Amino acid sequence: METVLAIDDDKTTLGILESQLSSFGYRVFVERAAKRGLEIAKEFVPDVILLDINMPVMSGFDVLANLKRDKATRDIPVIMLTSNKERTSVIEAMRYGISDYIVKPYDPDKLNLKIKSAIAHADIKKSQNDDIFIEIARKGEMALIIMRGSIKDNGFKNDVKTVFNSFFMKQVNGKVCVFDIRNMEDFDSNDVKEFVSLLKFFSDSKIKVITGKHYGSIVSNSDIENTVELYLSYGDMELASI
């Protein structure tokens, strides 16, 4: 049974979440105090954490910082579930590497889908090799192209040559290619140009990009959103296909 920890200072919200998530088959922990929520996360290591932002004593961002500093909790996928819809808050949360950002009020079925998506892609991440900049995973007919590090790094450039060989390009020709760039280092305008140039090699494929924190840089420094589908998270991408 998959475990979900919900941290929110609102008692009513937690009661509703506990009931809804239990009905979906999850084991559920709920906690109003952020500090105690961190203790539960370290003790039980849930499969996913639902986290509010605006809480007393310790904000959701403080909780995120603590989770990412601790080796035991840093890889737990976190979904922000909050009434805070300010763009600056979304960007700040994405910089911590969250899995998704959901604004209240929410649709329970969509929340469930995003939880399942976050858990599934966290499992893929666990199997990755930290010494590799580009890895390929399969999901049905889709090719998941998972990238990390800096696009300027020689190791990254070497992986581009090695991974995107003629055999691989034939395999993905006409298929859906999903680029996950959430764990790449911050993009400047030159990085965006280089990334866009890389995508041109996949012109015969349908391209989707999971941008995370890089969304703003990409749309500000390119026009690829006219030809490529951009999503903040896997959950957003999967909801768009329903």
C-alpha positions as CSV (number, residue, x, y, z in Angstrom):
1,M,0.0,0.0,0.0
2,E,1.4,3.4,-1.0
3,T,1.7,6.0,1.7
4,V,0.8,9.7,1.5
5,L,1.7,12.3,4.1
6,A,-0.3,15.5,4.0
7,I,1.0,18.6,5.9
8,D,-1.4,21.5,6.2
9,D,-2.4,23.7,9.1
10,D,-6.1,23.6,8.2
11,K,-7.9,20.8,10.1
12,T,-10.8,20.7,7.7
13,T,-8.6,20.3,4.7
14,L,-6.7,17.5,6.4
15,G,-9.9,15.7,7.3
16,I,-11.2,15.8,3.7
17,L,-7.8,14.7,2.3
18,E,-7.6,11.8,4.7
19,S,-11.1,10.6,3.7
20,Q,-10.5,11.0,0.0
21,L,-7.0,9.5,-0.1
22,S,-8.1,6.5,2.0
23,S,-10.9,5.9,-0.4
24,F,-8.3,5.7,-3.2
25,G,-6.5,3.0,-1.3
26,Y,-3.6,5.0,0.2
27,R,-2.2,4.7,3.7
28,V,-2.6,8.3,4.9
29,F,-0.8,10.4,7.5
30,V,-2.0,13.9,8.2
31,E,-0.3,16.6,10.3
32,R,-1.0,20.2,11.1
33,A,2.4,21.1,12.5
34,A,5.1,21.4,9.9
35,K,7.9,20.4,12.3
36,R,6.0,17.3,13.3
37,G,5.3,16.6,9.6
38,L,9.1,16.6,9.0
39,E,9.6,14.1,11.8
40,I,6.9,11.8,10.3
41,A,8.5,12.1,6.9
42,K,11.9,11.0,8.3
43,E,10.3,8.2,10.4
44,F,8.0,6.6,7.8
45,V,9.5,7.9,4.4
46,P,6.1,8.2,2.6
47,D,5.8,7.6,-1.1
48,V,4.6,11.2,-1.6
49,I,4.1,14.3,0.5
50,L,1.3,16.8,0.0
51,L,2.4,20.2,1.3
52,D,0.8,23.5,2.0
53,I,2.8,26.8,1.7
54,N,1.2,29.3,4.0
55,M,1.6,27.8,7.5
56,P,2.5,29.3,10.8
57,V,5.9,28.9,12.4
58,M,7.4,27.0,9.5
59,S,6.2,27.7,5.9
60,G,6.0,25.1,3.1
61,F,9.2,26.4,1.7
62,D,11.0,25.9,5.0
63,V,9.7,22.3,5.0
64,L,10.9,21.8,1.5
65,A,14.4,23.1,2.4
66,N,14.6,20.7,5.3
67,L,13.4,17.8,3.3
68,K,16.0,18.4,0.6
69,R,18.8,18.7,3.1
70,D,18.1,15.3,4.7
71,K,19.4,12.3,2.8
72,A,16.5,10.2,4.2
73,T,13.8,12.5,2.7
74,R,15.4,14.4,-0.2
75,D,14.1,12.0,-2.9
76,I,10.5,11.9,-1.6
77,P,8.3,13.4,-4.3
78,V,6.5,16.5,-3.0
79,I,3.3,18.0,-4.4
80,M,2.4,21.5,-3.3
81,L,-1.4,21.6,-2.5
82,T,-2.1,25.2,-1.6
83,S,-4.4,28.2,-2.1
84,N,-1.3,30.3,-3.1
85,K,-1.4,30.7,-6.8
86,E,1.1,33.5,-7.2
87,R,3.6,32.9,-10.0
88,T,6.5,33.7,-7.8
89,S,5.5,30.9,-5.4
90,V,5.1,28.4,-8.2
91,I,8.6,29.2,-9.5
92,E,10.1,29.1,-6.0
93,A,8.6,25.7,-5.3
94,M,9.8,24.4,-8.7
95,R,13.3,25.4,-7.8
96,Y,13.2,22.9,-4.9
97,G,12.5,20.2,-7.4
98,I,8.8,19.5,-6.4
99,S,6.9,17.0,-8.5
100,D,3.8,19.1,-8.9
101,Y,1.9,22.2,-7.9
102,I,-1.9,22.1,-7.3
103,V,-4.0,25.1,-6.4
104,K,-7.0,24.7,-4.1
105,P,-9.9,24.0,-4.6
106,Y,-8.8,20.8,-6.3
107,D,-10.5,17.9,-8.1
108,P,-9.9,14.7,-6.1
109,D,-9.6,12.4,-9.1
110,K,-7.0,14.8,-10.7
111,L,-5.1,14.9,-7.4
112,N,-5.1,11.1,-7.4
113,L,-3.7,11.0,-10.9
114,K,-1.0,13.4,-10.0
115,I,0.0,11.4,-6.9
116,K,0.2,8.2,-9.0
117,S,2.3,10.1,-11.6
118,A,4.7,11.5,-9.0
119,I,5.2,8.1,-7.5
120,A,5.7,6.4,-10.8
121,H,8.3,8.9,-12.0
122,A,10.1,8.8,-8.6
123,D,10.5,5.1,-9.2
124,I,12.1,5.8,-12.6
125,K,14.5,8.3,-11.0
126,K,15.7,5.8,-8.3
127,S,17.0,3.5,-11.1
128,Q,19.1,6.3,-12.7
129,N,22.9,6.5,-12.6
130,D,24.1,9.8,-11.2
131,D,27.2,9.6,-13.4
132,I,25.1,9.7,-16.5
133,F,23.7,13.0,-17.9
134,I,21.1,11.6,-20.3
135,E,19.1,8.4,-19.7
136,I,16.3,6.8,-21.7
137,A,13.3,5.1,-20.2
138,R,10.3,3.6,-21.9
139,K,6.7,4.1,-21.1
140,G,4.5,2.4,-23.6
141,E,5.2,3.9,-27.0
142,M,6.8,7.0,-25.4
143,A,10.5,7.5,-25.0
144,L,11.3,9.4,-21.7
145,I,14.6,11.3,-22.1
146,I,15.7,12.2,-18.7
147,M,18.4,14.9,-18.4
148,R,20.5,16.3,-15.5
149,G,23.5,18.6,-15.0
150,S,24.6,21.5,-17.1
151,I,24.0,21.6,-20.9
152,K,27.5,23.3,-21.0
153,D,29.2,20.3,-19.4
154,N,31.5,18.3,-21.6
155,G,30.0,15.1,-20.1
156,F,26.5,16.2,-21.1
157,K,27.7,16.9,-24.7
158,N,29.4,13.5,-24.9
159,D,26.2,11.9,-23.7
160,V,24.3,13.7,-26.5
161,K,26.6,12.1,-29.1
162,T,26.5,8.7,-27.5
163,V,22.7,8.4,-26.6
164,F,21.3,10.2,-29.7
165,N,22.9,7.9,-32.2
166,S,21.5,6.8,-35.5
167,F,19.9,3.6,-34.1
168,F,18.1,5.5,-31.4
169,M,16.9,8.2,-33.8
170,K,15.4,5.6,-36.0
171,Q,13.6,4.0,-33.0
172,V,11.9,7.2,-32.0
173,N,11.1,8.5,-35.5
174,G,7.5,9.5,-35.5
175,K,7.0,8.5,-31.8
176,V,6.3,10.7,-28.8
177,C,9.5,11.9,-27.1
178,V,9.2,13.3,-23.6
179,F,12.2,15.4,-22.3
180,D,12.4,15.6,-18.5
181,I,14.8,18.6,-17.8
182,R,13.6,19.3,-14.3
183,N,17.0,18.3,-12.7
184,M,19.1,20.3,-15.1
185,E,21.0,23.3,-13.8
186,D,19.5,26.8,-14.4
187,F,19.2,27.8,-18.0
188,D,20.5,31.1,-19.3
189,S,19.5,32.4,-22.8
190,N,22.4,30.5,-24.4
191,D,21.4,27.3,-22.7
192,V,17.9,27.7,-24.0
193,K,19.2,28.2,-27.6
194,E,21.4,25.1,-27.3
195,F,18.5,23.0,-25.9
196,V,16.2,24.2,-28.8
197,S,18.9,23.3,-31.3
198,L,19.0,19.8,-29.7
199,L,15.3,19.4,-30.1
200,K,15.5,20.1,-33.8
201,F,17.1,16.6,-34.3
202,F,13.7,15.2,-33.2
203,S,11.7,17.2,-35.8
204,D,10.0,14.0,-37.0
205,S,8.8,13.1,-33.5
206,K,6.1,14.6,-31.3
207,I,8.0,16.4,-28.5
208,K,6.8,17.1,-25.0
209,V,9.0,18.8,-22.4
210,I,8.6,18.5,-18.6
211,T,10.2,21.8,-17.7
212,G,9.8,22.3,-13.9
213,K,11.7,25.4,-12.9
214,H,12.9,26.1,-16.5
215,Y,9.5,27.0,-17.9
216,G,10.0,30.7,-17.5
217,S,13.5,30.7,-19.1
218,I,12.3,28.7,-22.1
219,V,9.3,30.7,-23.0
220,S,11.2,34.0,-22.4
221,N,14.1,33.0,-24.7
222,S,12.5,31.0,-27.4
223,D,9.3,30.4,-29.3
224,I,9.3,26.6,-29.1
225,E,6.0,26.5,-27.3
226,N,4.5,27.0,-30.8
227,T,5.8,23.6,-31.9
228,V,6.5,21.7,-28.6
229,E,4.2,20.9,-25.7
230,L,5.5,22.3,-22.5
231,Y,4.4,21.1,-19.0
232,L,5.5,21.9,-15.5
233,S,5.1,18.3,-14.4
234,Y,4.3,14.8,-15.5
235,G,0.9,15.1,-13.8
236,D,0.0,18.1,-16.0
237,M,1.1,16.2,-19.1
238,E,-1.0,13.1,-18.2
239,L,-4.1,15.2,-17.4
240,A,-3.8,17.0,-20.8
241,S,-4.1,13.6,-22.5
242,I,-7.4,12.7,-20.8
